Amino acid sequence: KNLDLGLKFFSKITKKLIYARLSGYGQNGGMSQAAGHDINYVSMTGVLSKLGRANDAPFPPINLLADFAGGSILCVMGILMALHSRASSGMGQVVDAALTDGAAYASSFLFSSINQIPMMWPGQRGCNLLDSGCPYYNTYRTKDGRYMAVGALEPQFYAALLKGLDLEKADLPHQMELPKWGELAKAFKDQFANKTQK
């Protein structure tokens, strides 16, 4: 851009040009010139407030959500759509993508499901089905100092989890008894602590 090798220069050479711009906060508006990182973009969308354990600070998702899942994929999708359009029109396009917008799109399920599927998000951060509040959708430290990821939402997977941990369903609170998730989590934690990852 500083060398005047931007859109104006290249569009004089060919009308088929697909020019992609990827920025943090978009090309226009009060934040357009502001610098940032993934954590900043994710916090601007409100998503960061939903990530982390209960009664703890929000936890940044490395740089996966805005940089990769959000912005980069949004930009690539724009380029692919522009290529498809150019195949029939012969004309290029400008593709504008912002990391903040991409993070918001990638996280749209989170905010839409809060109202549409209230059983998934009955409490504050870290107390819900998919955010480490649920004992059978969480991680546990093993005897050898490693960790196991548990995703046993469906009845057949939950049964396999109990079997693998040598636990009897009758001795535990019901899987969907949210007020007793702490008790269930303790039982899982204790069993994992006595088993190695392998």
Solvent accessible surface area in square Angstrom, and as a share of the most:
residue,aa,sasa,rsa
1,K,192,0.81
2,N,154,0.79
3,L,143,0.71
4,D,115,0.59
5,L,84,0.42
6,G,12,0.12
7,L,57,0.28
8,K,167,0.71
9,F,90,0.37
10,F,75,0.31
11,S,34,0.22
12,K,169,0.72
13,I,117,0.60
14,T,54,0.32
15,K,132,0.56
16,K,115,0.49
17,L,45,0.22
18,I,32,0.16
19,Y,48,0.18
20,A,43,0.33
21,R,78,0.28
22,L,81,0.41
23,S,24,0.16
24,G,13,0.13
25,Y,34,0.13
26,G,16,0.15
27,Q,63,0.28
28,N,131,0.67
29,G,58,0.56
30,G,88,0.84
31,M,79,0.35
32,S,25,0.16
33,Q,165,0.73
34,A,44,0.34
35,A,100,0.78
36,G,22,0.21
37,H,137,0.61
38,D,4,0.02
39,I,74,0.38
40,N,61,0.31
41,Y,13,0.05
42,V,0,0.00
43,S,52,0.34
44,M,109,0.48
45,T,29,0.17
46,G,26,0.25
47,V,3,0.02
48,L,24,0.12
49,S,59,0.38
50,K,66,0.28
51,L,51,0.25
52,G,17,0.16
53,R,113,0.41
54,A,30,0.24
55,N,141,0.72
56,D,87,0.45
57,A,67,0.52
58,P,56,0.35
59,F,142,0.59
60,P,49,0.31
61,P,34,0.21
62,I,136,0.69
63,N,57,0.29
64,L,101,0.50
65,L,31,0.15
66,A,0,0.00
67,D,36,0.19
68,F,109,0.45
69,A,44,0.34
70,G,2,0.02
71,G,0,0.00
72,S,37,0.24
73,I,93,0.47
74,L,46,0.23
75,C,12,0.07
76,V,81,0.47
77,M,96,0.43
78,G,12,0.12
79,I,53,0.27
80,L,106,0.53
81,M,124,0.55
82,A,2,0.01
83,L,73,0.36
84,H,149,0.66
85,S,38,0.25
86,R,72,0.26
87,A,92,0.71
88,S,104,0.67
89,S,64,0.42
90,G,30,0.29
91,M,101,0.45
92,G,17,0.16
93,Q,79,0.35
94,V,61,0.35
95,V,15,0.09
96,D,75,0.39
97,A,6,0.05
98,A,3,0.02
99,L,22,0.11
100,T,22,0.13
101,D,68,0.35
102,G,1,0.01
103,A,0,0.00
104,A,43,0.33
105,Y,139,0.53
106,A,52,0.40
107,S,10,0.07
108,S,63,0.40
109,F,108,0.45
110,L,22,0.11
111,F,81,0.34
112,S,50,0.32
113,S,2,0.01
114,I,51,0.26
115,N,128,0.66
116,Q,139,0.62
117,I,66,0.34
118,P,85,0.54
119,M,100,0.45
120,M,19,0.08
121,W,36,0.13
122,P,70,0.44
123,G,40,0.38
124,Q,104,0.46
125,R,56,0.20
126,G,8,0.07
127,C,51,0.30
128,N,4,0.02
129,L,18,0.09
130,L,58,0.29
131,D,22,0.11
132,S,27,0.17
133,G,18,0.17
134,C,0,0.00
135,P,1,0.01
136,Y,1,0.00
137,Y,85,0.32
138,N,26,0.13
139,T,65,0.38
140,Y,14,0.05
141,R,138,0.50
142,T,4,0.03
143,K,140,0.59
144,D,66,0.34
145,G,31,0.30
146,R,115,0.42
147,Y,120,0.45
148,M,66,0.29
149,A,85,0.66
150,V,17,0.10
151,G,50,0.48
152,A,5,0.04
153,L,56,0.28
154,E,77,0.35
155,P,101,0.64
156,Q,112,0.50
157,F,106,0.44
158,Y,5,0.02
159,A,58,0.45
160,A,62,0.48
161,L,22,0.11
162,L,8,0.04
163,K,165,0.70
164,G,49,0.47
165,L,4,0.02
166,D,105,0.55
167,L,34,0.17
168,E,117,0.52
169,K,135,0.57
170,A,101,0.78
171,D,113,0.58
172,L,29,0.15
173,P,17,0.11
174,H,116,0.52
175,Q,20,0.09
176,M,78,0.35
177,E,64,0.29
178,L,61,0.30
179,P,124,0.78
180,K,90,0.38
181,W,16,0.06
182,G,55,0.53
183,E,100,0.45
184,L,0,0.00
185,A,31,0.24
186,K,126,0.53
187,A,23,0.18
188,F,0,0.00
189,K,129,0.55
190,D,60,0.31
191,Q,44,0.19
192,F,13,0.05
193,A,52,0.40
194,N,107,0.55
195,K,62,0.26
196,T,73,0.43
197,Q,61,0.27
198,K,201,0.85
